[in-house]
C-alpha cells in the first residue's frame, strides 16, 4: 500500500512539473545556493522577495521602495525615521518567540535616547499551534495590515506560504550586511535573527553508549523527541538529511560502525535504495532514508522539549536519550536526583561520529502591508545589529546571533563557552562555528525543504510511528 502511495506522489509531481514546464512560468520556483558570505550567515539561500532577477530594473513602489531606501541607511538614520513615523502610536508584532515582547521596550528606550519625548505603545502576539501563518495570511488581505513585522520559524512554510506569495518582505540592515561581509543587494535569502540548535543527549547513569548518530536508531532505542507533528521544524530536519551534504555525513557515520551494527542497518538501507532513486536523491540518499525511517519508527513522541529535558536529567532515566533544544539545560534545578551531570551531550564526547543535531532559524520580515514600515525596519536592525537588541535571546546558550559582531559581544557578556565551568561541562557551549563543522549540525535550508516537501515530505508522512506499550 505504501509503495502505491509513493508511486502516486511521484506521478503527480511529474505531472505538475510537466505542466509548469509547458506554461513556461517559473515565477514560483526558488533557487538554492549554499554559498554564504561568511560562516556566520546562518541561513541557506532562498529566492529573495524584493525583486526577481528575471525582471528588468524598475522603479520600486510602496513597501518595496521603503525597504530599498532603508537598506542604505544606518541604525541612527532608521531610528530617526521610526520616531517620525510611530511617535504616540501602537506597534503590533507577531512571532514564534515571546521574547519579541522583551525586546520592544528596550527598542523604545533606545529611541528615547535620541528623542526623549518619544512614546510608543506595543502589543506582541505569539500564536499557538502554528496559527501564525493563518494570521499573517488573513492580515495580508487588508489594504493596511495590523502587524508591522514578524519573527517566524519553519523555513519550508515561510518559503511556500509567505515569500512565494509575497506576503512577507525581507529587509537587510546595512550594518548587518557589513558585519557579514556582504551588501543588501548581493545577499540572497531570508534575514535570520538567530540559529537555534537541538542536539542529541543521553542519560549517562547506566551503561548505554551513544558513540555514533546511528546508535539513536539502533535496535531497542526510543529517543524522546517532540516529533514532526508537534513541531514542524523537526520534519524540516528530516527532509534536510536527504540533501547530499548531510546524506554523505550519514554514510560516513555508517562506515564507522562495527560489523554487528552494520549488519543490523544494511537490510533497511538496501530496502530504501529504490525509494531513494524514485525520489531523485543523490548517491547516499538511501542512507538518509534508512536513518529517517528508523527514527520515525522508533522515537518516543513528546509534547515539548522542557519535559524531555526534565526526564533525561533525572537519575531514574537510565540509558534514555533524546533530541532537544540545547538551551533547556540552562534551567535545570540541581537536586539529589536531578543534575545536568546525569546527561551527556553526544557530540561533545570523544570519539562520537556523525550528526550532532540540527539547527533552525528565527527569521525577521516586514509584512507587505505594514502600517509602520520604518519602525519595523528600525526594530529589525536593532535586534540584529546591537547586543542589547539581541540580549533577550542571547542569554541562552545554543542560540546564535546571525551577526558575528553581536555574537562576539553576547559571548563576552554571558560566557556561554564556560556556562557550566568545570562543574557542569555539558553546559559549556562550543559555539556556532564548532557545531556547524566538528559538531555536524544539520542546518535548515528553506529552499531545499520547499523543493522536497511534497516528495520526501510526503514519504515521511506515510511512515509508521512508534507507540509505547505496543
N, C-alpha and C positions, 0 to 999 in steps of 0.2 A: 504494500500500500504506500509506504513512504517513498519508494522508487517512483511510483506513479505520480505522487505529489511533486517530487523533484523534477521529473520529466515535464510536467505541466508548467512548472515555474519557468524552466529554461525555454520551453517552446513559446510561452507568452512573451518572455523577454526578447527573444529573437524577432518576433513579430513587431513588437514595439520599436525595436531598433531599426528594422527594415522600413517601417512607416516613417520614422524620423528621418532616415536617410533619403527616402523618396521626396519628402517635403523640403529637404534642404534647409531646415530651420534648426540651428544648433544653439539657439539663444539660451536654452535651459541647461546646457552642458556646463560642467565645471572642469577646471584644469588642475592637474596635480604636479607640483614642483616641490620636491623635498629639500631644495637648497634654501638655506636660511641665512640671513645677513650676518648673524653671529650665533654662538651656541645658546645665547640667552633669548633668542627669538623663538618662543616656545610653542608656536603653533604651526602645523603643516599648512601649506598654502591651499587656498581655495579661490574661486573666482571672485574678484573684487566687485563690489556693487556700485562703485562711484561712476565708472564709465567703462564699457567693454572695448577691448582692443579693436574689434571689428568696425566700430563706429568712427566716422571722421570727427576731428576736433569740432566741438560745437559749444556755443555759449551755454553755460550751466544756469539753471534757474532754481528758485525755491531752496529747499534744504540742501541740495547738491552744491549750489553756489555758496551757501554759508559754510559748508564743510570745507570746500576748496579754499576759501579765504582763511578759515580758522586753522587749516593745516600749515599755513605760513606764519602763524602768529606765536609769540612767546606766551608763557604762562601768565605773565603780568598783563599782557595785552588782552588775552582772553578774559582775565578777571575783570578788567575794565568794561568789556562788552557785557559780561554777565551782570555786573552791577547796574548798568544802564537798563538792561532788559528785565530783570526779575526783582528789583527792589520793591518790597512791600507785597510781593506776590507769593503764591504757593507752588512748590515744586513737587511733582508726583513721579516717583520712580518705582520700578518693579524688578524683582530679581529672585534668583535661586538662593542667594545668600542674604541672611538677615543683617549682615554687617554693613550693608549699604546704609542702613539706618544709623549705624555708629559713625560712619564717615561723613555724613551730611552736616551735622553740627560743627565738625572741625573745619569743613569747607566754608561754612558760613563765617566762622571765626577768622579764617584766612582772608575772606573778602572784607571783613570789618577792619582788618589791619590796613587796608587801602582806603576804605571809606567807612569811618566809624558809625555813620548814620544808616548804614545798610541793614536791612532786615529781610528775612525770607522765612516763611513757614514751609514745612515739608511733610509729606506722607510717603512711607515706603511699604510696599506690599510684597509679601512672599507667598505666592500661591502654592498650594499643596497638590500632590498627585499629578504633577506635570501639567497643570492647568495654565501655566504661564503662556504657552503657545496659543491657547484658545483666547486668552485675554488680549494678547497682542494682536491677533488676527481680528478680533472684534473691534478693538480700538482703532485699527488701521482703516476702517470703513468710514470714519468720521472725517470731515473736512479739516478739523483741528483736533488732534488727539488729546487724551488726558495725560498719558505718560510721556515725559520728556526724554527718557532714556531707559535702558535696561541692562542688567548684569545677568547673564544667562549661560547655561551649560547645555551640553548634548550637541556636539558639532554636527551630527547627522541631521537632526531635525532643524537645527538652525539653518543649515545649508538649503535643505529642500523646502522648508515651510516659511522661512523668514527672509533669506537672502535672495534665493532664486525668484521669489515672489515680490521682491523689492519692498518688503515691509520694514526691514531694518537696514540701517546705513552705517557703514564703517567710517570712523574718524580716526586719523592717525596723528597724535600730538607731535609737534615739531621736536620738542626735547626728547620724547620717547624714541623717535626715529633716529635722532642724532646719537643717543646713547647706544642704539643697536647698530650703528654704522651704516644707516640707510637714509632714505628720504621717503616722504609720504607717497610721492609719485612712483618710486621704484618698488615699494613694498607691496606684496600681494598677499592677501589673506585677511582674516579677522584680527581684531585687536584683543590680545589676551591680557587680562588683569593679572592672572597668575596661573601656574600649573599646580594642581594638587596630585599627590601620589597615594595610591592604595598599594600596600605591599604585603607579601606573604610573611606570615608569622606563625609560630607554633609553640605550644606549651612544652617546656623542657623538663618537667618534673618526672617524666618517665624515661623510657629507653628508646622511643621512636626517633629516627633521624631523618631529616629532610635536607639532603645534600644536592638535590637536583630538582628542577621545576617539574619533572615528570613524577617525582615522588608524591606530589599532591594529587595525582590522578592514578596512583598505583592501587592495586587490589586492597580493599578494606579502608581506603582513605575517603573521608567525607568532610572536606573543609567547610567551615562556616563562611557564608557569602550572602550579600544582600540579594543577589540574583538579577537576572535580566528582566524580570517583570516588575521588580521593586524599584530598580534604578537603571534607567536606560543606558547610562554611560557604561554599565557593565556589559551590555550587549555590544556596544561600540568596541570595547576591549577585545571581545572575542572575534569580532569581524576584523579588527586590525591584525590579529595573529596570522591571517591569511595573506597579508601583504608580504612581498618577497623577503624584505629585510628580517621581519620577525619570524616568518616561517623558517628561514635559514638558522636563526637563533635556536629554534626548537629542534631542528635537525642536528645541530651541533651538540645540543644538550643530550639528545638521544644517543648520539655516537659515544658520549662519555659514560653511558650506563654500563653496568656489568652485564654479562651474558644472560643471567637469570631474568633481569628486568627487561632486557631487550626482547627476550623470548615472549614475555607477557604482553608487550605492546605490539609486537610485529604483526599479529593477525589483524588487529584493528587498523594499523597503518596500511596494510595491503588492501583491506576492505574499502578504505577511503580513497584509494587511488582513482577508481572510476569516477567518484563524485568530484574529486579534485579536477580531473580532466573535463568533466561536464560543466563545471563552474568556471573554467578558464583560468585556473590558478597556475602558479609557477611550478618550478621543478620540485620544490619541497612542500607544495600545498597539502599533500596527503598527511604529512606530519602535523601540520596545523589543524587540519580537520579531525585527526585522531585525538589530539590533545583536547580540542573543543568538545568533541563528542563525549569523551570520558569525563571531562569536567562537568558538563551539564548533566550527565547521567548520575553523577556522584556527589555534587556539592549539596550541603545541608542549608537550605534557604532560610535566611533570617530577615527580619523587617528593617533592621537598622544596624549601622556599624558600632554604635555605642554598646548595645547588648553583646555583640560579638567580642568586643574588647573586654568587657566585664567578665565574660565566660573564660576567655583564654588566659587572663592574668590570675585566675584563681587556681590554687594548688590542686583542686579537685578535677581540673580539666586535663588530666594526664594524657599526653600524646595527641591532643586535639590540635587542629590547625585552622587557619583562616586567611582570607584576603580582605583587608580592611584599610580604612584611611589611617595613615601613619600618625597623624596628629592626635588621634584618640588616646595615645599613651600619655599625653600631657596631663590628662585629667584623672589618671588613676590615683586613688587614695590608698596608700600603703597600710597594710594591717598584718596580723599574724598569718593569715592565709592568702592574702591578696598582695601581689607585688609585680612590678614591671619586670623584675628579675626572674619571674616564672615563665617568661616568654623569650624567644629568640627571634630577631628579625632575620629571616632566612638568608637574604643576600649579604648580610654582614658576616656570616660565618665562613671561616677559612675553608676553601675547597668547594664552596657552593657553586653550582653550574646552572646557567640558564636564566630565564627571565625572572626578575625580582619583584615585578608588579606592573602596574600601569599608571599612566598619568593622563589627566584630562584637564581642560582649561575652563575657567570662568571668563567669558568674553564680554566686552563692552560695546554697545551700539546706541546710536540715536534712533528714534522712531522716525519714519518717513514724514509724519505729520506732527512732529514735536512742537508743543506750544512754547517751549523755552529752549530753542536750539543752541544759542550762545552759552547759556548757563549750563546746558548738558555738556557741551564741548569743554567748558572750563572745569566742570566737575570730573569728567573723564580724565583730563590732563592732570588734575590734582591727585587723583588716585593712582595714576600710572607713573607720575614724574616726581612725586615727593614722598619722603619717608613717612611723614605724618599722615598723608592721604592713604597710604597702603597699610598703616600700622594695625588697623582693625583686623586684617588678615595676616599680617606679618608676625604677629605674636605667636603664631603656631608654627611648629616645625612641620616639614612636609608640604608647605605652601610657598611657592617660589615666585617672586615678582618677575614679570617679563622684562623689566627694566634692570639691566645689570648694575647700574649705579645705585638704584633703590635697593636691590637685593644685597649689595655690599653694605649699605647703611643699616639695613634691617639686621644683618648678621652682627654688625658692630654693636648694635643696641641689645639684641636678645641672645647672642652667643648660642645659636641652635646647635652648632657643631660640638658644643660641650654642654648641651642641655641637661644631660644626666650625670656628667662628670664621671668619676671613677665608680661611683656607687650604682648608677643605672646606665650602663653602656648602651643599651638598646635605644635610649633617647638621644644619643649623640648623632644628630642628623649629618650625614655626609654630603648633603647638598645636591643641587640640581645637576651640576656638571658630572658628579660621580654617578648619580642614579641613572643618567641617560647614557653613560658609557659603561663603566665596570658593572654597575647595578642592573644593566639591561632592562631599563624601564620602557615599556611599550607605550608610545605616545599616540594619542588620538589625532587622526588626520580627518577633518570634516569632509574633504573632497573624496577621499578613499572610502570612508564609511557610506557616503551618499551613493557612490558608484556601485558598491556591492550590497547595499541594504536589501534590495529585492531578491538577489540571488543567494548570496551567503546568509544574509539575514533571515530569509525565508527558510533556508535549510536549517538554521539554528532553531527556528520556531517549531519545527516538527520533531525535534529530539526529545527523547523521554527524560523526565526529571526524577531525581531520587526522592523517595518518600520514606522518612524514618519509620521504622517498625515493620515495613513490608518485607 
